[in-house]
Amino acid sequence: MDEMDVFLDQNQGLRSRFPNEIIFEDYTNEELFTIFKRNVASRNLVIADDLDSLAQLIIRHHSAKENFGNARGVRNLVDKLCEHRNVRIAAMIRSGNRYTKEDLQMIVEEDLQKLL
């Protein structure tokens, strides 16, 4: 029994107030990866193609968890990815290293690894 059934069964008349049930299938890992890449791109960020397999591994890892929120879960992963990137960029700036626009837009392996 899923959480919604438990909720609806808490009150005898509650289920009758929701006579229609719409079932949304979860996205596949491939679809979640596409959502991930689009979400990253919408933030004007870039993940090198050679890191696609690592990103797919991360999505498989997180989507296997019981409380993973599907597309919302992917959005949360991208939010965390951006946080890790921001910390890395801030450290670069504090240390006085020079950086380019590409450095600011690039997601590197170090950023992705922190999602595992």
PyMOL commands that set and color helices and strands:
alter all, ss='L'
color gray80, all
select helices_A, chain A and resi 3-8+15-17+29-42+49-63+71-94+101-105+109-113
alter helices_A, ss='H'
color red, helices_A
select strands_A, chain A and resi 46-47+106-107
alter strands_A, ss='S'
color yellow, strands_A
deselect
rebuild
show_as cartoon
